[in-house]
């Protein structure tokens, strides 16, 4: 194995192009520019999609967060508990009730998207 002398290394460094000398800095600058462009695109989508209007975690909506709590009075299936035959039967009956209500609505009727038809804020019993 031949050893490389200091003179050979200096000679090679003198013949390197500007790209080869600064490729790491160019790579870092490119990554920063790409991430900046992606953040701009993401913020544009966030604002134009309407997600910004319903995002309650924004600082201006701290007082509204308390009012937007989830109503726990409705009949919903528990996310924890024992999975036995009784739990499956309970889920099946609740699912059948909700499915019957959904199938019974005409999809092309303007009343189909009415909050009362969708049972928002009311019990589905």
N, C-alpha and C positions, 0 to 999 in steps of 0.2 A: 504494500500500500504506500503510495507516494504522498509525502507530506506537502501541504500547500504553504508556500511562503507568504510572508506579510506583503511582499511586493506584488505577488499575484493577486492577493485579496484587494489591495489598493487599486490595482489595474482594473480588476473586475468592477469595483465600485465606481470608478471614473467612467466606465462605459455604460453604466446603468441609465436607463431612460428616466425621465421625470416621473412617469407612472410607477415604475418599479421602486423608486426611492420613497414615494409618498402613497403607496397603495393602501396602507392601513388607515391613514388619515382620510383618504378619499372614501374608503369603505365605511368608516364611522360616520362621515358627513352624509353619505348616501342613505344609510340606515336611519339617521335622524330625520332627513328630509322625507323619506318614505313614511315613517311613523307620523310625522306632522300632517302629511297629506291624508293619511288614513283617519286621523282624528278629526280633521276638517270634514271629511265625507261622513263619518259617523255622527258628528254633531248636526250636520245638515239633515241626515235621515231622522235623527232624534227629534228635531224641531218640526220637520215637514210631515212626519207620520202622525203627529198628534200625541206622541208619548210624553212630550214635555208638559202638555196640559193636564195629564192625569198622574204625573209623578208627584206624589205627596211627600217624597223625601227631600224636595227642594226647600231651601231655607225659608222662603216666604210662606210656606204652607204648614209650619209647625203647629199652628193653632187648629188647623183643619184636621190634622192627623187624629186627634182625640175624637172628633166627630165621626170619622170614617171607620170606626171599629166594627168588627164583624158581629152581626146579630146572631147570638147563639140560642135564640128561643125556637128556631125552626127545627123540624124533625130532619136530622141528618144522620148519616151512618157514622158511628164513632171510628176514629182512626186508630184507636188502640183497643185492646181487649182480646178475649179468647175467641179463636176461630173454631166454632163448633157448628153443628147442624142448625141450631137455633139462630146463630148469627147469619149463616147463609140464607136461611128462610126469611129472616128479617130484611136482609139486603135485597133479595129477590122480590119481595112484596113492595118495598120502597121503589125499586127500579121499575117494576111493572106499573105502579101508579104514575110515576113521572113520564114513562114512555107513553102511556095512554093519553096523558095531557098533551104531549108534544105531537103525537100522531093525529090528534083530533083537531089541530089548527090547520086551516088552509094556508099554504105557504105564500100564495100570491095575494092574500087579503091584506090591506094596509093595517088592519087591526093586529096582525101577527107580530108586529114589533112594538105594540103598545105595552108599556110597563105593567099594566094590570093583567094583560094576557100572559105575559111572561112570568107573572107572579113575583115580581121584584117587591120586596118589602112586605110580603104577606105570606101567611102560612099556606102550604100546599095540601092541606088535609082535605 
